[in-house]
Amino acid sequence: MTTKTISPYTFYAEMTPNPNTMKFVSNRWLITDEKTYEILANQRVGSPSPLAEKLFNFPFINGVFIASNFVTITKSDVIEWQDVVMELRDFITEYMNSEGGVIIRKEFLEEQEKLPQNQEVSDVSLNTEQLTTTKEFTDFEIKIKDILDEYIRPAVENDGGAIELDSYENGVVKVILKGSCSGCPSSTMTLKAGIEQLLKNMLPEIQEVEAING
């Protein structure tokens, strides 16, 4: 019987449209539940990500965004990427290859303890958040979410960010921008010229798209 060898993590750095963010892409999945996690420096205490906690030891890091197979880091203006990008890439690589956790939640561990002894939660070793509260969307909001997931999400993730539906009411769609999209100088233009126009074309009921944190 042969034992399957798991390849070590490797990362490469990639610029994003936001000059203050850098995307570090892995050859392996970091998150397997299709969720995204954004932790800002002022939220580091009690955050769900041990990886982000370690990264915040670098004083110039303002935010960490984790999704699928990449980590997007937002830096302050006090330093240039060329001075730190290799150091950060090596740090993340070493951390992941030393079996460091990506996402761990206290609620997940507590919920696991409540399960019957003969029942187990799968993928515990992946350190991903499995138990989250799912927001109930209306049928129309589900249509919007499906369009965002199919047409917008891949391009946004390619730029090191994420877009999530928050709500729809009276013709206005509210979305949440994360990672490189949050605070990006071009995000407002992309939101209006691209995302808003697409949604209007596909769902005529929509009049406007707003970013509630952009």
C-alpha positions as CSV (number, residue, x, y, z in Angstrom):
1,M,0.0,0.0,0.0
2,T,1.5,3.3,-1.0
3,T,1.2,6.4,1.1
4,K,0.1,9.6,-0.6
5,T,2.6,12.3,-0.3
6,I,1.3,15.8,0.3
7,S,3.2,18.5,-1.4
8,P,4.5,21.4,0.8
9,Y,2.9,24.8,0.6
10,T,4.4,27.2,-1.8
11,F,3.4,30.9,-2.3
12,Y,3.9,33.5,-4.9
13,A,3.1,37.3,-4.6
14,E,0.8,39.1,-7.0
15,M,0.0,42.7,-7.2
16,T,-3.7,43.8,-7.0
17,P,-5.5,46.9,-8.2
18,N,-5.3,48.3,-4.7
19,P,-1.7,49.6,-4.2
20,N,-1.8,48.9,-0.5
21,T,-2.7,45.2,-0.8
22,M,-0.7,42.3,-2.0
23,K,-2.1,38.8,-2.9
24,F,-0.1,35.7,-1.8
25,V,-1.3,32.7,-3.8
26,S,-0.8,29.1,-2.6
27,N,-0.4,25.9,-4.6
28,R,-2.9,24.3,-2.1
29,W,-6.3,25.2,-0.7
30,L,-6.2,27.3,2.5
31,I,-10.0,27.4,3.0
32,T,-12.3,24.6,1.9
33,D,-15.7,25.8,2.9
34,E,-16.0,28.5,0.2
35,K,-16.2,31.2,2.9
36,T,-14.0,34.3,3.2
37,Y,-12.4,35.7,6.3
38,E,-11.3,39.3,6.8
39,I,-9.5,40.4,10.0
40,L,-8.4,44.0,10.6
41,A,-5.6,45.0,12.9
42,N,-8.1,46.4,15.5
43,Q,-10.0,43.1,15.5
44,R,-6.9,40.9,16.1
45,V,-7.8,40.0,19.7
46,G,-10.0,36.9,19.6
47,S,-9.9,36.7,15.8
48,P,-10.7,33.3,14.2
49,S,-7.4,33.1,12.3
50,P,-4.1,32.1,14.0
51,L,-2.4,32.9,10.7
52,A,-3.7,36.5,10.8
53,E,-2.7,36.7,14.4
54,K,0.9,35.9,13.5
55,L,1.0,38.3,10.6
56,F,-0.1,41.2,12.8
57,N,3.2,40.9,14.5
58,F,4.5,42.9,11.6
59,P,3.6,46.4,12.7
60,F,2.9,47.7,9.2
61,I,0.1,45.2,8.4
62,N,-3.4,46.7,8.7
63,G,-5.6,43.9,7.5
64,V,-5.5,40.2,6.5
65,F,-8.0,38.6,4.1
66,I,-8.1,34.8,3.6
67,A,-10.1,32.9,0.9
68,S,-9.8,29.7,-1.1
69,N,-6.0,29.5,-2.0
70,F,-4.8,33.0,-1.2
71,V,-4.0,35.5,1.5
72,T,-4.4,39.2,0.8
73,I,-2.4,41.6,3.1
74,T,-3.2,45.3,3.5
75,K,-0.2,47.4,4.6
76,S,0.1,50.9,5.9
77,D,1.8,53.7,3.9
78,V,4.9,53.7,6.1
79,I,6.6,51.0,4.0
80,E,7.0,49.9,0.4
81,W,6.1,46.4,-0.8
82,Q,9.5,45.9,-2.4
83,D,11.0,46.1,1.1
84,V,8.8,43.4,2.7
85,V,7.1,41.2,0.1
86,M,9.8,38.5,0.1
87,E,9.9,38.4,3.9
88,L,6.1,38.1,4.1
89,R,6.0,35.3,1.4
90,D,8.7,33.3,3.2
91,F,7.0,33.9,6.6
92,I,3.6,32.6,5.3
93,T,5.2,29.6,3.6
94,E,7.2,28.6,6.7
95,Y,4.1,29.0,8.9
96,M,1.8,26.9,6.7
97,N,4.5,24.1,6.3
98,S,4.8,24.0,10.1
99,E,1.2,22.9,10.3
100,G,0.0,26.3,11.5
101,G,-3.8,26.8,11.7
102,V,-5.6,29.0,9.1
103,I,-9.0,29.4,10.7
104,I,-10.1,28.1,14.1
105,R,-13.1,29.3,16.0
106,K,-13.9,28.8,19.7
107,E,-17.6,28.2,18.8
108,F,-16.5,25.3,16.5
109,L,-14.5,23.6,19.2
110,E,-17.3,24.1,21.7
111,E,-19.9,22.7,19.3
112,Q,-17.7,19.7,18.6
113,E,-17.6,18.9,22.3
114,K,-21.5,18.8,22.3
115,L,-21.7,16.1,19.6
116,P,-22.5,12.5,20.6
117,Q,-19.5,10.3,21.1
118,N,-20.2,8.3,18.0
119,Q,-20.5,11.4,15.8
120,E,-17.6,13.4,14.4
121,V,-17.3,16.6,12.5
122,S,-15.4,16.1,9.3
123,D,-12.3,18.0,8.2
124,V,-11.4,19.2,11.8
125,S,-7.7,18.9,10.8
126,L,-8.2,21.5,8.1
127,N,-8.8,24.2,10.7
128,T,-11.6,25.7,8.7
129,E,-14.7,27.3,10.1
130,Q,-17.5,24.8,9.6
131,L,-20.3,26.2,11.8
132,T,-21.5,29.6,10.8
133,T,-24.9,31.4,10.9
134,T,-26.4,31.5,7.5
135,K,-28.3,34.6,6.6
136,E,-31.8,34.0,5.2
137,F,-32.2,35.6,1.8
138,T,-35.4,36.2,0.0
139,D,-35.9,34.5,-3.4
140,F,-35.0,37.7,-5.2
141,E,-31.9,38.1,-3.0
142,I,-30.9,34.5,-3.9
143,K,-31.1,35.5,-7.6
144,I,-28.7,38.4,-6.9
145,K,-26.3,36.3,-4.9
146,D,-26.2,33.6,-7.7
147,I,-25.3,36.3,-10.3
148,L,-22.6,37.7,-8.0
149,D,-21.2,34.2,-7.4
150,E,-21.2,33.2,-11.1
151,Y,-20.2,36.4,-12.9
152,I,-18.5,38.7,-10.4
153,R,-16.9,36.6,-7.7
154,P,-14.2,34.9,-9.9
155,A,-12.9,38.2,-11.2
156,V,-12.9,39.8,-7.8
157,E,-11.1,36.9,-6.2
158,N,-8.6,37.0,-9.0
159,D,-7.8,40.5,-7.8
160,G,-7.4,39.4,-4.2
161,G,-10.7,40.4,-2.9
162,A,-14.3,39.3,-2.4
163,I,-17.8,40.6,-2.8
164,E,-20.8,39.4,-0.7
165,L,-24.4,40.3,-0.8
166,D,-25.7,42.0,2.3
167,S,-29.3,42.9,1.4
168,Y,-31.8,44.1,-1.2
169,E,-34.5,46.6,-0.5
170,N,-36.5,49.1,-2.7
171,G,-34.3,48.6,-5.7
172,V,-31.0,49.0,-3.9
173,V,-28.5,46.2,-3.6
174,K,-26.1,46.5,-0.7
175,V,-22.8,44.5,-1.0
176,I,-19.8,44.0,1.3
177,L,-16.3,44.4,-0.2
178,K,-13.4,42.6,1.4
179,G,-9.7,42.2,0.9
180,S,-8.1,44.2,-1.9
181,C,-11.6,45.6,-2.9
182,S,-12.1,47.3,0.4
183,G,-10.7,50.8,0.2
184,C,-9.4,50.3,-3.3
185,P,-9.3,53.6,-5.3
186,S,-10.9,51.8,-8.4
187,S,-13.5,49.9,-6.5
188,T,-16.2,52.6,-6.7
189,M,-15.8,52.8,-10.5
190,T,-15.9,49.0,-10.8
191,L,-19.0,48.8,-8.6
192,K,-20.9,51.3,-10.7
193,A,-19.6,50.7,-14.2
194,G,-19.4,46.9,-13.9
195,I,-21.3,45.2,-11.2
196,E,-24.3,47.7,-11.1
197,Q,-24.7,47.6,-14.8
198,L,-24.6,43.8,-15.0
199,L,-27.2,43.4,-12.2
200,K,-29.4,46.0,-13.8
201,N,-29.3,44.3,-17.2
202,M,-30.1,40.9,-15.7
203,L,-32.6,42.0,-13.1
204,P,-34.4,45.2,-14.2
205,E,-35.9,45.7,-10.7
206,I,-32.5,46.8,-9.5
207,Q,-31.8,50.5,-9.5
208,E,-28.6,50.9,-7.7
209,V,-25.7,49.0,-6.0
210,E,-24.0,50.3,-2.9
211,A,-21.0,49.1,-1.0
212,I,-21.7,49.4,2.7
213,N,-18.1,49.4,3.6
214,G,-16.5,50.9,0.5
